[in-house]
Amino acid sequence: MGKLEQRSGELLSWLRAGSPPGSACLRLPPERVDPPPLAEPFQARAHYFKVRVHEMCLSHRRRWFATYDPLVLTATGFRYSGEPRTLPFTIGPSLIKQNLSEVPGGFRFTDTTVAGPHPYQGGVLDLTIVLYRLRGDQVARRLLSLVDSCSRLIDFGTSFDAYSKVANVVLDGLDQVLGLQETVPMLGHRIEFDPVDEFRAGHYVLALSGELDPGELWVRHNRLERGRTPDTASPVDDADYVLYSLAREDDRNDAEELPWFRPLWQRVVREAGVPREDAWRTAKAHMAVLGEALELSPDLTRGQARRLRDELITDMKTVHDRALSLAELGPAGAAVDEVRRDFAEILDL
């Protein structure tokens, strides 16, 4: 177990001990969600998961932003490279205010990804989410500002290792913020998604027990509404709640942003663009290395890794065919030729 997992485990223990009483987690049935979530259950190494906080309502009666600062803490546990990992994420006042609108009953914050996309690699996936109320004094706000700044540095398009380095810094700030007596948990719960139950994508509402009637709740385009029917439902703005989802995706659209991808692909394109046999052999060798990296990457599902490899091979052939048709461009240069010859000699060993 790594340092991040150990520290996250200690944090989760604190959360369980300090979780507020009276919190309720409501799962919205698929028929109450428009558009409905994907019905097929998660399959190991075939799907990605993503956790998003779609909406958070902060009612005026809590005197949010006047007396108290809100802080949402999430911790997502899953398997990565065969080992259990836990990643924390925070939504603090600075981030909230970027996506905040005032409504008749209070304030509404919308749409932040807190985990993923990550390949689901089997086993239990767990999520802890807590809404805190922090008295907005000068010391507390400075600490929250630090945590906010670190959270905004997290890039979900990077690999897990790059993500976890920033997460450690976030934990440094959280240790201080959550240790303040003025930090009071308002809503919170922990939920486990077990493959034995064939868990699926879905929307969830975290609220005070009895404050929201699940029989009157609907989700339309990731916004919570209340009413006897979906046609008569209207936005909920008089309660404190958090609406979030666990989404399932077949592909991630940022695979080319993984830190190792671009240098390898550039080598393929550079060699494929030279209309010579030795360059073509070198391009294919680099493509083999890139294909292996795709296959072994813990940040890609097997299916997408192989689909992406096939697409890149097609692109490589297109680049080379175009180079052959423009052969009059002339030689690539003596220095590049020498490197290419050395590479070809190694392949002939």
Rosetta blueprint (number, residue, H / E / L):
1 M L
2 G L
3 K H
4 L H
5 E H
6 Q H
7 R H
8 S H
9 G H
10 E H
11 L H
12 L H
13 S H
14 W H
15 L H
16 R H
17 A H
18 G H
19 S L
20 P L
21 P L
22 G L
23 S E
24 A E
25 C E
26 L E
27 R E
28 L E
29 P L
30 P H
31 E H
32 R H
33 V E
34 D E
35 P L
36 P L
37 P L
38 L L
39 A L
40 E L
41 P L
42 F L
43 Q L
44 A L
45 R L
46 A L
47 H L
48 Y E
49 F E
50 K E
51 V E
52 R E
53 V E
54 H E
55 E E
56 M E
57 C E
58 L E
59 S E
60 H H
61 R H
62 R H
63 R L
64 W E
65 F L
66 A L
67 T L
68 Y E
69 D E
70 P E
71 L E
72 V E
73 L E
74 T E
75 A E
76 T E
77 G E
78 F E
79 R E
80 Y E
81 S L
82 G L
83 E E
84 P E
85 R E
86 T E
87 L E
88 P E
89 F E
90 T E
91 I E
92 G L
93 P H
94 S H
95 L H
96 I H
97 K H
98 Q H
99 N L
100 L E
101 S E
102 E E
103 V E
104 P L
105 G L
106 G E
107 F E
108 R E
109 F E
110 T E
111 D E
112 T E
113 T E
114 V E
115 A E
116 G E
117 P E
118 H E
119 P E
120 Y L
121 Q L
122 G L
123 G L
124 V L
125 L E
126 D E
127 L E
128 T E
129 I E
130 V E
131 L E
132 Y E
133 R E
134 L E
135 R E
136 G L
137 D L
138 Q H
139 V H
140 A H
141 R H
142 R H
143 L H
144 L H
145 S H
146 L H
147 V H
148 D H
149 S H
150 C H
151 S H
152 R H
153 L L
154 I L
155 D L
156 F L
157 G L
158 T L
159 S L
160 F H
161 D H
162 A H
163 Y H
164 S H
165 K H
166 V H
167 A H
168 N H
169 V H
170 V H
171 L H
172 D H
173 G H
174 L H
175 D H
176 Q H
177 V H
178 L L
179 G L
180 L L
181 Q L
182 E L
183 T E
184 V E
185 P E
186 M E
187 L E
188 G E
189 H E
190 R E
191 I E
192 E E
193 F E
194 D L
195 P H
196 V H
197 D H
198 E L
199 F L
200 R L
201 A L
202 G E
203 H E
204 Y E
205 V E
206 L E
207 A E
208 L E
209 S L
210 G L
211 E L
212 L L
213 D L
214 P H
215 G H
216 E H
217 L E
218 W E
219 V E
220 R E
221 H L
222 N L
223 R E
224 L E
225 E E
226 R E
227 G L
228 R L
229 T L
230 P L
231 D L
232 T L
233 A L
234 S E
235 P E
236 V L
237 D L
238 D L
239 A L
240 D L
241 Y E
242 V E
243 L E
244 Y E
245 S E
246 L E
247 A E
248 R E
249 E E
250 D L
251 D L
252 R L
253 N L
254 D L
255 A H
256 E H
257 E H
258 L L
259 P L
260 W L
261 F H
262 R H
263 P H
264 L H
265 W H
266 Q H
267 R H
268 V H
269 V H
270 R H
271 E H
272 A H
273 G L
274 V L
275 P L
276 R L
277 E H
278 D H
279 A H
280 W H
281 R H
282 T H
283 A H
284 K H
285 A H
286 H H
287 M H
288 A H
289 V H
290 L H
291 G H
292 E H
293 A H
294 L H
295 E H
296 L H
297 S L
298 P L
299 D L
300 L L
301 T L
302 R H
303 G H
304 Q H
305 A H
306 R H
307 R H
308 L H
309 R H
310 D H
311 E H
312 L H
313 I H
314 T H
315 D H
316 M H
317 K H
318 T H
319 V H
320 H H
321 D H
322 R H
323 A H
324 L H
325 S H
326 L L
327 A H
328 E H
329 L H
330 G L
331 P L
332 A L
333 G L
334 A H
335 A H
336 V H
337 D H
338 E H
339 V H
340 R H
341 R H
342 D H
343 F H
344 A H
345 E H
346 I H
347 L H
348 D L
349 L L
